[in-house]
Amino acid sequence: MIDVDNQFGPQTLTIGDAVFLAVPSENAVQPDPLPTPGIVFTIDHYACYAAVGAPIDLTVTLADQFDTTSAVVGARRSSATRSTRTMRAS
């Protein structure tokens, strides 16, 4: 179990196994022709673990470049922490 505190307030979570890797994205305009070496992106990766906690039951407004909509923040299904990603040669 871990204790978290974020914009929704304090909560105790039961953490399970890692279930996926989240990679946030950035918009970027690439010059033509591309520079050598190429553009380097330094975006954090997040290891996401199965998590269980009490439902928050709060209606929020979500706005991004595609849409603005309302959603209910329900029960947590995962919790993420910044991680280091290592790729292996195939």
C-alpha positions as CSV (number, residue, x, y, z in Angstrom):
1,M,0.0,0.0,0.0
2,I,1.1,3.5,-0.7
3,D,-0.3,7.0,0.2
4,V,-0.7,9.5,-2.6
5,D,-1.7,13.2,-2.5
6,N,-2.6,15.0,-5.7
7,Q,-5.2,17.5,-7.0
8,F,-8.0,15.1,-5.9
9,G,-6.7,14.9,-2.3
10,P,-5.0,12.2,-0.2
11,Q,-5.7,8.5,-0.9
12,T,-4.3,5.1,0.0
13,L,-3.7,2.7,-2.9
14,T,-3.0,-1.0,-3.1
15,I,-0.4,-1.4,-5.9
16,G,-0.1,-4.5,-8.1
17,D,2.1,-5.5,-11.0
18,A,3.4,-3.2,-13.8
19,V,0.8,-3.3,-16.6
20,F,2.0,-0.8,-19.2
21,L,4.5,1.9,-20.1
22,A,3.1,5.4,-20.8
23,V,4.9,7.8,-23.1
24,P,3.5,11.3,-23.2
25,S,3.7,13.0,-26.5
26,E,4.9,16.5,-27.7
27,N,4.0,18.3,-30.8
28,A,7.0,19.4,-32.8
29,V,7.5,21.0,-36.2
30,Q,10.3,19.2,-38.0
31,P,12.4,21.2,-40.4
32,D,12.9,20.1,-44.0
33,P,15.5,18.8,-44.5
34,L,16.0,17.2,-41.1
35,P,19.2,18.2,-39.3
36,T,22.0,15.7,-38.8
37,P,21.9,14.3,-36.1
38,G,18.1,14.2,-35.9
39,I,15.9,16.0,-33.4
40,V,16.2,14.6,-29.9
41,F,13.1,14.5,-27.7
42,T,13.5,14.3,-23.9
43,I,10.1,13.1,-22.8
44,D,9.7,11.2,-19.5
45,H,8.4,7.7,-19.6
46,Y,6.1,6.3,-16.8
47,A,5.8,2.8,-15.5
48,C,2.1,2.2,-14.8
49,Y,1.0,-0.3,-12.1
50,A,-2.3,-1.8,-11.4
51,A,-3.8,0.1,-8.4
52,V,-7.0,0.0,-6.3
53,G,-8.3,2.9,-4.3
54,A,-11.6,4.5,-3.2
55,P,-13.6,6.1,-6.0
56,I,-13.2,9.8,-6.3
57,D,-16.6,10.5,-7.9
58,L,-15.8,14.0,-9.1
59,T,-16.9,15.6,-12.4
60,V,-14.1,17.4,-14.3
61,T,-13.7,19.2,-17.6
62,L,-11.0,17.8,-20.0
63,A,-9.7,20.2,-22.7
64,D,-7.0,19.5,-25.3
65,Q,-6.3,20.2,-29.0
66,F,-9.0,17.8,-30.1
67,D,-12.0,18.4,-27.8
68,T,-13.5,19.7,-24.6
69,T,-15.6,17.3,-22.6
70,S,-16.8,16.4,-19.1
71,A,-15.9,13.2,-17.4
72,V,-16.3,11.6,-14.0
73,V,-13.2,10.6,-12.1
74,G,-14.1,7.2,-10.8
75,A,-12.1,4.4,-9.2
76,R,-8.4,4.3,-9.9
77,R,-7.2,1.5,-12.1
78,S,-3.5,2.4,-12.3
79,S,-0.8,4.5,-10.8
80,A,2.2,5.8,-12.7
81,T,5.7,6.7,-11.6
82,R,8.6,8.2,-13.7
83,S,10.8,5.5,-15.0
84,T,13.9,4.8,-17.1
85,R,13.3,2.9,-20.3
86,T,16.0,0.7,-21.7
87,M,15.7,-0.8,-25.2
88,R,17.5,-4.0,-26.1
89,A,18.8,-4.8,-29.5
90,S,16.8,-7.5,-31.3
